[in-house]
Amino acid sequence: MNKVAKPAQIFPLEPRSEGLPDQVAAVFHAEGAEPTPLGSAWDHGWRIGTVALSRAVGPHVAWSARVRDRLDVPGLKVARPVRSTDGRFVAGGWRASTFQEGSLVARVDETIVAALRLEAALVGVSERPDTGGDDIFSVADRCAWSPDVGAVDMELMDARLREVIQDLRAAREDIDAPVCIGHADMLGTTIYAEGEGPVLTDLVGVLRPHGYTAVQAMVDALLIEATDEGVFERFSHIPEAEQLAVRAVLYRAYVCAQVGGVYTNIVSNIERVARLVLSRLSATM
């Protein structure tokens, strides 16, 4: 299976809203070529030569750059950040990284293995990510793990999404695993060039139990039908995988809940994967 992964099937993505200002390119030493638009793995930014530039949105951006600047992960190439002319990782609301060739393709098992290696490498990172942002992804992460019903639940109008969230919340149990730094979008930020290994373009830092990075990638792959349910058996050594998967589906459900409009196909995908995860939980009880 090698079809292109499509993050838009997980949650709606905003289209690229603006061009790349000339002064931003100059600040990040990216001049001498016409900007080329990039896809979701690069946050819908722009490529100029060897530099990928994108808007700096969300609390994870500066942290991601600082961590990726020094991070070494066996078997996983990490896109290094590019500093501005005055040494900053974020300038004028933009950020930059060294561009790497590759695309989002469904080499899911390799990405899950890379996710486990990434988590192991992040154990050595002392700086914790900022998880208190008010962007939809930070809010969705907190909602997926909170024992309390919050504003997102109270304001949810879509009956199907409300039902699946209620079912998943009811299935949550405590997870007995150490909390560590993880990455909430491994599948959407891991690219492959033909015949080459995985490349990580970004980090969306979270503080969650060990194994969550890999299980979120598993769930995201199931949502876009890029893998089969046997992925749980292939990675059965991940502790509490089904309970982690409950939170992973909830995370995507809460992202969808905060986006205006009705996206029937996305809700259907969430319902389908929720049924799978809940059935696996029932079988192990």
C-alpha positions in Angstrom: 0.0 0.0 0.0 1.6 3.3 -1.1 -1.2 5.7 -1.7 -0.7 9.3 -0.7 -1.9 10.2 2.8 -4.5 13.0 2.8 -4.6 14.9 6.1 -7.7 16.8 4.9 -9.6 13.5 5.4 -8.8 13.7 9.1 -9.8 17.3 9.6 -10.5 20.3 7.3 -7.4 22.3 6.4 -7.5 26.0 5.7 -6.2 26.9 2.3 -3.0 29.0 1.9 -4.2 32.5 2.6 -1.3 34.6 1.6 1.9 34.8 -0.4 5.4 34.9 0.9 6.6 38.5 1.7 9.9 39.3 0.1 11.3 40.6 3.4 10.5 37.3 5.1 12.5 35.4 2.5 15.4 37.8 3.0 15.3 37.5 6.8 15.7 33.7 6.5 18.4 33.8 3.8 16.0 32.5 1.2 16.5 34.5 -1.9 17.4 34.0 -5.6 14.5 31.8 -6.7 10.8 31.9 -7.1 8.7 30.6 -4.2 7.1 27.2 -4.8 4.0 26.3 -2.8 4.4 23.4 -0.4 1.8 20.9 1.0 0.5 20.2 4.5 3.7 18.4 5.7 5.3 21.8 5.5 2.3 23.7 6.9 1.2 24.9 3.4 4.3 27.1 3.3 6.7 28.0 0.5 10.0 26.6 -0.7 12.8 28.8 -1.9 15.9 26.8 -2.8 16.9 24.7 0.2 14.6 26.6 2.6 10.9 25.9 3.5 9.1 28.8 5.1 5.6 28.9 6.7 3.5 31.0 9.0 4.5 30.5 12.7 1.1 29.5 14.1 0.5 27.9 17.5 2.5 27.6 20.8 4.6 24.7 19.5 6.5 26.5 16.8 9.4 28.0 18.7 9.7 24.9 20.9 9.7 22.7 17.9 12.6 24.7 16.3 14.7 24.6 19.5 14.2 20.9 19.9 14.7 20.0 16.2 17.9 22.1 16.2 19.6 19.4 18.3 17.5 16.3 18.1 19.0 13.1 16.8 16.8 10.1 16.3 18.1 6.7 15.0 16.6 5.9 11.7 14.7 9.3 11.4 16.1 12.3 9.6 15.0 15.6 11.3 14.5 18.8 9.3 16.6 21.4 11.0 15.3 24.9 11.6 16.8 27.9 9.8 17.6 30.9 11.9 16.8 34.5 10.8 19.6 37.0 10.1 19.5 38.0 13.8 19.5 34.4 15.1 15.8 33.9 15.8 13.7 30.9 14.9 10.6 33.0 14.5 10.6 36.4 12.8 7.7 38.5 11.6 5.3 35.7 12.3 7.2 33.3 10.0 9.5 30.3 10.5 11.9 28.4 8.3 13.4 24.9 8.1 15.9 23.2 5.8 13.8 21.7 3.0 13.9 17.9 2.5 12.6 16.0 -0.5 9.7 13.6 0.1 5.9 13.2 0.2 3.2 12.0 2.6 2.8 8.4 1.6 1.3 5.5 3.4 4.4 3.8 4.8 2.5 3.6 8.0 4.3 0.9 9.9 7.7 2.6 9.2 6.2 5.9 10.6 5.0 4.1 13.7 8.4 2.6 14.3 9.9 6.1 13.8 7.3 7.5 16.3 8.5 5.1 19.0 12.2 6.0 18.3 11.2 9.7 18.4 9.6 9.3 21.8 12.7 7.6 23.1 14.9 10.4 21.9 12.6 13.1 23.4 13.2 11.6 26.8 16.5 13.5 26.8 14.8 16.8 26.1 14.5 19.0 29.3 12.4 21.8 27.9 8.7 20.8 28.0 6.3 22.0 25.3 3.7 24.7 25.9 0.4 22.8 25.9 -1.7 25.7 27.2 -2.5 27.4 23.8 -6.0 28.4 22.7 -5.6 27.1 19.1 -7.9 24.3 18.1 -5.3 21.6 18.3 -4.2 22.5 21.9 -7.8 22.7 23.0 -8.6 19.4 21.3 -5.7 17.7 23.1 -6.9 18.9 26.5 -10.5 18.0 25.8 -9.5 14.4 24.8 -7.8 13.9 28.1 -9.9 16.0 30.5 -12.2 14.2 32.9 -14.5 17.3 32.7 -17.0 18.2 30.0 -16.0 21.6 28.7 -17.2 24.4 26.4 -16.5 22.5 23.2 -18.8 19.7 24.4 -21.5 22.1 25.5 -21.5 24.0 22.2 -21.3 21.0 19.9 -24.2 21.0 17.5 -23.5 18.0 15.3 -25.5 15.1 16.8 -23.3 12.4 15.2 -20.1 13.9 16.5 -21.6 14.5 19.9 -22.7 10.8 20.2 -19.3 9.5 19.2 -17.5 11.8 21.6 -19.8 10.7 24.4 -19.2 7.0 23.6 -15.5 7.5 23.6 -15.4 9.5 26.8 -17.4 6.8 28.5 -14.9 4.2 27.5 -11.9 5.9 28.9 -10.0 4.3 31.8 -6.9 5.4 33.6 -3.6 4.6 31.8 -0.7 3.2 33.8 2.2 4.5 31.8 4.8 7.2 32.4 4.1 10.6 30.9 6.7 11.8 28.4 7.1 14.3 25.6 5.2 13.2 22.5 4.3 14.4 19.0 0.6 14.9 18.1 0.9 14.8 14.3 3.5 12.2 13.4 1.7 10.9 10.4 1.1 14.3 9.0 4.7 15.5 9.4 6.7 12.4 8.3 7.6 12.3 4.6 9.4 9.9 2.4 11.4 10.2 -0.8 11.4 7.1 -3.0 13.7 4.5 -1.6 14.7 6.6 1.4 13.8 6.5 5.1 11.5 8.8 7.0 12.0 12.5 7.4 10.3 14.6 10.2 9.4 18.1 9.2 7.9 19.4 12.5 7.0 18.6 16.1 3.7 19.3 17.8 4.6 18.8 21.4 2.3 17.2 23.9 2.8 15.6 27.4 1.1 12.3 27.2 1.7 8.6 28.3 4.4 6.6 26.6 3.3 5.2 23.2 0.8 8.0 22.4 2.9 9.4 19.5 2.8 6.0 17.8 -0.9 5.3 18.6 -2.0 8.7 17.3 -0.2 7.9 14.0 -2.0 4.5 13.9 -5.4 6.2 14.5 -4.7 8.9 11.9 -3.7 6.2 9.4 -7.0 4.3 10.1 -8.9 7.5 9.6 -7.6 8.0 6.1 -7.7 4.2 5.4 -4.0 4.1 4.9 -3.6 1.0 7.1 -5.7 -1.9 8.3 -6.9 -2.8 11.8 -4.2 -5.4 12.0 -1.9 -2.5 12.9 -2.9 -3.1 16.5 -1.6 -6.7 16.4 1.6 -5.6 14.6 2.3 -3.2 17.5 0.7 -5.1 20.3 3.8 -4.4 22.4 2.7 -0.8 23.0 1.2 -0.7 26.5 -2.4 0.4 26.8 -2.7 0.9 23.0 -6.5 0.7 22.9 -6.9 3.2 25.7 -4.4 5.5 24.0 -6.4 5.0 20.8 -9.6 6.2 22.5 -7.9 9.5 23.3 -6.4 9.7 19.8 -9.8 9.4 18.1 -11.2 11.9 20.6 -8.4 14.3 19.7 -9.5 14.3 16.1 -13.1 14.4 17.0 -12.6 17.5 19.1 -10.5 19.1 16.3 -13.4 18.5 13.9 -15.9 19.8 16.5 -14.2 23.2 16.6 -14.2 23.7 12.8 -17.2 25.5 11.3 -19.3 23.7 8.8 -20.4 20.1 8.4 -17.8 17.6 7.0 -19.8 14.4 6.6 -16.9 12.3 5.3 -14.7 13.3 8.2 -17.4 12.5 10.8 -18.0 9.2 9.1 -14.3 8.3 9.3 -14.3 9.2 13.0 -17.4 7.1 13.6 -15.8 4.1 11.8 -12.5 4.2 13.7 -14.3 4.8 17.0 -16.4 1.7 16.4 -13.2 -0.3 15.7 -11.4 1.0 18.8 -14.5 0.4 21.1 -15.0 -3.1 19.7 -11.3 -3.9 20.5 -11.8 -2.6 24.0 -14.9 -4.8 24.5 -13.1 -7.9 23.3 -10.3 -7.4 25.8 -12.6 -6.9 28.8 
